[in-house]
Amino acid sequence: MYILWALLFAFLAVSLVRVFAPYACGSGIPEIKTILSGFIIRGYLGKWTLLIKTVTLVLVVSSGLSLGKEGPLVHVACCCGNFFSSLFSKYSKNEGKRREVLSAAAAAGVSVAFGAPIGGVLFSLEEVSYYFPLKTLWRSFFAALVAAFTLRSINPFGNSRLVLFYVEYHTPWYMAELFPFILLGVFGGLWGTLFIRCNIAWCRRRKTTKLGKYPVLEVIAVTAITAVVAYPNPYTRRSTSELISELFNDCGALESSQLCDYINDPNMTRPVDDIPDRPAGVGVYTAMWQLALALIFKIVITIFTFGMKIPSGLFIPSMAVGAMAGRMVGIGVEQLAYHHHDWIIFRNWCRPGADCVTPGLYAMVGAAACLGGVTRMTVSLVVIMFELTGGLEYIVPLMAAAVTSKWVADAFGKEGIYEAHIHLNGYPFLDVKDEFTHRTLATDVMRPRRGEPPLSVLTQDSMTVEDVETLIKETDYNGFPVVVSRDSERLIGFAQRRELILAISE
């Protein structure tokens, strides 16, 4: 029944997308970034896209595929923002005003997806928006606030909290643990690089071969493989959100998870919320093997799942990969500290019988590292993880892992997954984060006719308003190239005559 339900949900989702709203597939964030940069994709934020993506997102998440709902929820929120903008002429007739609403809608989408209103605003600023003035910051903040308030009123998680993976650790982190945290950052950067390259290669193959002509068959095949392989392993059978929640949790005295199957000391008299480090039992070793297999499977299947013709987000699968790797590293460090507490690295902060290492913290840091490696987020990532888990005390490990992950991933390529898909789809997007070296000369682009004087140009910083007025009066050209200086004449832009006259008159 598990496999049949998965196939049914996936088939319904891909069929609805293909028949009614082709734009409802994918994450939506690459297209939202392109729209916010000024390019218009007609119908992408339409009513049918909103309806079909909302319905099919529920289906694909329920199917057990290795995907998340966060990116698609940003698309859904932007569709809502576009719909409400069309009701007011101030926004419907002004694309600039409409894009301000879409930036605020993106912040609200992340706020709803994660229960992280501040992280949503920073996500819109850092990752999605092309132009983000102060008034847009305020509007995004207000939209995220209303979204968070509405989410809190509905209480979807049944725990009276906004956060999805609330954690409560009883042990602080120690400076010596920064080394494994940084190693998790390195792993996150390598995972991000591997995923982007393999996923883009697979998506390019899909676009250039007959494989792209059979989206329904592809979705059914991937769903069948996912269900068959995932079912025997308890860590891939359950929903990814439940898996991450278990990996983040600390082990208490009443925990029944295999990850908490330690050999208890019969003489232990500590309270239940302060469990000392103990030797791992059979359940922990079994869980480690199952997690290792689940990690390999998750890495491979996510590469083939993201980009299919169904709504698909990447936040939760990336976090799951990092959380599994982090939990295994955390258990390894914990057992080292227990069996070799006399080592110099443990001697100063891990006494025998003390609660020194929290494996759940390593899972949280690993999740942040892998998500950062894929998306190249830093500031918004740390804030989202803090709001997601409620772990204010652990911001420094999160920052260390996020920065390391970005450094490692950037060493192999500057593009995150969303920028890579923008270029794959050929969208006209000029990334403001890229540094551009002006090497083209004005004479390479345009030249005066024979017998005419040299090219009339505007210089970047050596011309006054009077000089521009004189140039306009003495020539009848429709526009002028803008160069760095008259000596180099390196081209940096083009100014139309009409725009110059309007600017001077004002």
Phi, psi and omega in degrees: 000325179302313182290320181294317178296319179299314180295321180296312181297317181294319180296316178298318182296309183292327179292316179297318180296315184293322186275317190256326186208084179301333180287352182280358182276166174077189180283313182100338183292318176303319179290322177297318176301318180294317179296318180290343176277353176121352181272139182259122174250098187294131179089349184291332180249028184281176184292320179294321177298317179300311183294310184292321181293324178297315182290312185289334177297320176298319182293314185289325177293323179287341183285346180087008177293157182278076178208167181238178183252356191290309178300310176302327177293328174296318177298316179298317179297320179292326174297318177297316178298320179293322179295312180292331176295325181291346180278346183236126184297332179301326182259326183291332181261003182228107183295328178296315178295321179297320180293329175297320177295320180294324176298317177294323179295323178297319177297319178295324179297316178292324178300319179287319184295320185248348190068035185232083184295317179292318177299326177296318178296315180292326176297316178297322180289312188277323193249326191256309190285145178267321180229122190225077178288174185297321181294328176290326176300314180295317181293322177295320178298316180294317179297318178294324178297312180297319179297316179294321178297317178296317179298318179295325179292322180285326180055062186292335183270351178070017180240014179058028179232152175284331190278150182274321184238068182290132179234155178216096181268152183248008182230131176287164175270157183241155184302325181296339180281351178300328181297308176295330176296318178293323176299322176295325175297319177298316178300318179298319178295319178293319177298317179300316179296314180299314183296313183299313182294315182290318181294318178294320178298318179292318179294323177294321177295322179297322182285332188256001180233180180292346181302324181290348180277351183233066183295325180294315179297320179296314180297316180297318181295313180295321178296317180297315179297316180300313183293317182294316183283326186283329189299318182294335183264121182297338182273349173249344180288320182284170178293151184296325179296318177295322178298312180297319179300317179293321181291328179286331188292147174273155181275123174253180184291335184257007181290137180252002181293150175300328180295345181248020180274075178262161176277114185279149174271118182296341180269005184290128181238015182286158175294162188293338182266011180223075185270124180288163175297137184225162177292145181289142177266187181298322181298321180294316179295322176296317179297324179297316178296317179295321177295320179298316178294320178296323179297313180298316180296318182295319179299313184290312187289330179294325178301320183272342183276316183291125180108355176289169185279051175217159175299130184210121175257167187238350185297305185294315176300320178295319177296323179295318178301312180293323181293320178294314178296318181294320180295320178294319176296318180298317177295321178298315178295321179299315180289326174298316180295326181286312186278339184228048181292349178274354176296151184296330181289335180257344191299323187277341185227358182227089179281156178302133180083000181269157176269094190260314191245136177248101182301328179298327177296320178296324176296319180295317179294318178297322178298317178296319182296315182290322177295321177293324179295328181278318186262342183068021176281152177229286185297307181297327179297312181297318181292319178298316180295322178295313180291328182293324186251341184075015183266074182296325184293343187251026180293322182298312174301322178296318179296317180298316180292319182295316180294316179299317179300316180294317179301313182295314181295320180294336178294337180257350181163139185279342186280134167277180184296325182287319176296323179297320179287331174299313179291325178298320181275355177074029178286144180281082185238124176254109186286122181288346180281341182285142173269129184244129177261121182281108181241343182284134176271151179300324181289345176285338185260318182216145181226148177289156177292163178296136180086353179266160179295170180303165183301130177275124186228162170253133178267157188293318188220005184249007181250143176261173178298322179297322178297320179293318178299317179298318180298321180293320181290325186273349181231165177236023180290151179281345179192168184224136173290143177257125184238165179294311179202166180291334181287311183273323182054036175284127187284130177234354180176186180214133181242127179282147181300316182298319180294323178295317179297318178296318181295320180291321181293333179274000000 
